Amino acid sequence: MTESTSTSARSQNTSYIVNKNGADQLVDILQRRPDGQVYVHYDGFDKRLDEWIPGASLKPANESARKRRRDTPSPTPTEPETRPDPLMTEEEFDIKHHKQITAQRNFDKVNFGQWRIKTWYFSPYPLTDSELEDSTGLPGGSASTSKIPGVNRATVRSHGRTSDLLAGGLTRSHLSAEKSILWVCDRCFKYMAEGAAWEMHVKQCDRRHPPGRKVYQRGAHIIWEVDGAKDKVSTYCCPRSNTYQDLQLYCQNLSLFGKLFIDVKTLFFDCDNFLFYILTDADSQRDHVLGFFSKEKISYDDYNLACIIVLPPYQRKGYGMLMIEFSYEVSRRAGKIGTPERPLSDLGLRSYLTYWVATLIRFFRRLLSVLPPDRPTITSSGRLPDLTGVLPPPSEDANSRKKRAKGWDGETPDSNSTFSSPNGLDDTIAAMRTVLTISNPDGSATSHVVVRSTLAEIASATNLRIEDAAFALNECGLLGSTLDGVVGITREMVEAVANERNVKRMCLDPAHVMLT
């Protein structure tokens, strides 16, 4: 970092107040500019809200705010650049300066197809030699002064080297506001620094869908599996432009784009050990990318997801839940009990807690129902029916089943998917419960379901890790009632949680999974 572009805030011991949305917010100053702009972090809020604001809007904090500031951990301010110790390896030097490099976003917005999206976090997009030369003419910009000692500038050929990417990303973070827009093709994720180059590219790029194979398709929604190692030796072609692109480069570009909206995950540029699952929505012309998640091919901790991102224009539409459910379905079919890689971001934890709670609630609803939800009445002749297990559904002509629109560009049978579970769960339910039938004075009888099981059995039946199931049960209040170390859960408690948490039916339909 150079004094001509920014100044370290480490020496700033004074807390400041900024009026944000009509309320005073305590802020940390991370960087200052000669033009009076300051880059601030709002205490108690995620780093994605960090921003440049006029220095004149700062007010000194009072003593009570300063005390809160001392009691609250703050992000590490950016440090002045220092030369690495001669004994340090390049990788160690990269790690040492990681916080410095990622302290602020290096792009304010990204132009992606028809969308111009405000970025959330730093992403180490490489800066080519030609772009470095262009930056020398910017006020306060220099292609040489911002260079990390001992690390070469990024070039197209050195794209895959982490150190070169970090070097390029560091230089980008100090470009002026006029250079803070990144241009990305929404078909192949090729990135450009200039809008003119982007416009020329999108006119030629005829990529209709992601590379790889289909592993899920329901209506217009498709999930594609891309193997970074398997596909990197092959290429795909844009027919009109007759240009080829390495599929490993596609995965790297996808990861770089996702890093604009992911903070806590380490970005791996060597894609050999990862599978990428890309969710798209099809129209009559092509498939539009909605989001993606990645997972390690071999995880000794049985992680079923490394990072996940739903693009901001498509958030809060159920797509994140669909991908989470698919990741667990992949684990189930592999005979494993998966869990996401830690640490989880605040948004990631919220999404997974929603999934864990919904999975448990659907299981408890099924477990604590005397009759299946699709069989509210059972007629038998001669003897009482066996209610310990789950009765098979009545025979029905497949063509006569009612269908209902899901709003996901497709139709699904109107079944009990709210209560349905993976194949084989019915036998598990039968083994866990007992139906107690008590006669009434009028000759009728009342049946009650009694279940005695351990937390491990519940976690196994729902394909959740024990610690994940325990965390979800505790968060929704179902572990609060204990007697002699035994937790009591009633159907009324389950329904109360379902209403409070707005538990919905599964987004994923296992019948449409195309994994072999």
C-alpha positions, 0 to 999 in steps of 0.5 A: 500500500502506498501513501499516495493512494491510502493511509493506514488507520492503525494509528486511529484510536478514536471511534466515530459515529455516522448517521446511517438510515436515520440512526447513529452507527459506530464505525471503524475507519479502515482506510482514508483517501487524499480526497477526504473519503474514508472506508468504514466498517459498521460495528456489529454488521457484516463486512459486505456493508463496508463502504466509502463515505465522505469524511465530513459525515464522521462525528466523534463518538461519546464515551459510552460508544467508545466503551462499546467499541473497546468491548467489541472485537473490530476487524483488523485495519489495513497495514502498511506494506512491509517487505517479507522476511527473507526466510518466508515462502511466497505462500506464507507471505500471501497468508500474512497479507491476506487480511490487508488485501481483502480489507475492502472490495476491489470492485464496487459493482459487477455488470452481469448480463442484464444486471448491475450488482453491487458486490459484497466482498473482495475477489482476487481477479487477476490484473493483466499487464495491459490493465496495469499499464492503463492504471498508470494514468489514473490519479494516484495510480501506479503500476509499480508502487502497489506491487507486492515485493517478490511477487510477479504481476499477474498475466493471462498465462499465470492465471492459476497461480494464487500469488499472482492473483493476489498481486493483481487483486491488490493492485485493483483495490487501489484503482479509482472509482471510474475503474470499479466496475467489473464486466462478466459474461453471464454465459461463460463467466469470462471477465473484462475490465472495460464495457466495450470489450464486454459488449463485443464478447457477449455478441459473439458468445453463444454458450447456451448452458454450463458445461458438464452433465445434467444431474437434476431436472424438474421443469425448467430448473436444471442442475449441472455437474462440472468436474474440474479435473475430468473436464480440464483437458477438454474445451468447449466452443462458442460456435459463432466466434469459433473460440475455445475455452478451457473448462477448468478456466470456466470453473476458476472464473465461476469461483472468482465471480462467487467470491464477490459474494462469499467472505469466509471461504478460501478460494481454491484456484486448483479445481482438480479436487472439486465438483461444481453444481450449477443451477440454471433456469431455462427459457426458449433460448438458453439456460440462465445461471441462478447460483452454484455450489461446490464440494470436494470430491474426497472429503475425510470429514464427509463435507457435502458442500464447500461454498454456495452462492445464489446470485443476488437477483435470484435470492429469496426464491427457494433456490438456495434451499434447492441446492442444499437439499440436493447436496444432502441427496448426493450424500444420501445416495453415496451412503454418507451423512454429510454436513457443510464445510465450516466455518459458515457465514451468517447467511449460510448458518441461517439457511442451513438452520432453516434446512435442518429444522424443516427436515426434522419437523417433516420427520416428526410430523410423519413419525407422530401421525397415527395415519399417513397424511394422504390416508386420513381414513382407513377401512378394514374388514374383519380385523384391525389394521396394523398402524405401527408402520406406514400403509401403502398408498391406495392404487391409482392410475398414474394418468388420473393423479391431480397435478398442481403448478408449483410456480417453478416452470413445471408441474408435480403430482399433488402428493404428500411431499410436505411429509415425504422422506427418502426411500426406506424411511418408512421402515425406520419409522415403524421400528421407532414407534409404538401405537397405543390403542385405548378402548372408549366406553362407547366401544370405539378406541383412541390410538396414540403414537409413542416414540422412544428413540435416541438423538443418534437414531433421529439424526440417522433417520433424517440423514443429519449429523448428530451435532447439526440435529442437536443444534437445530432442535435446541434453536427451535426450542424442542430440547427445552422440556426434559425430565430425568434427562429425557426430552419430551416432544409432542405433536402440538410442539412440532406444529407450533415450531412449524408455524413459527418457522414457516416450514414448507414442503421440500423444494427438491423432488428426488424423482427428478434426480439423475445421478446414477 
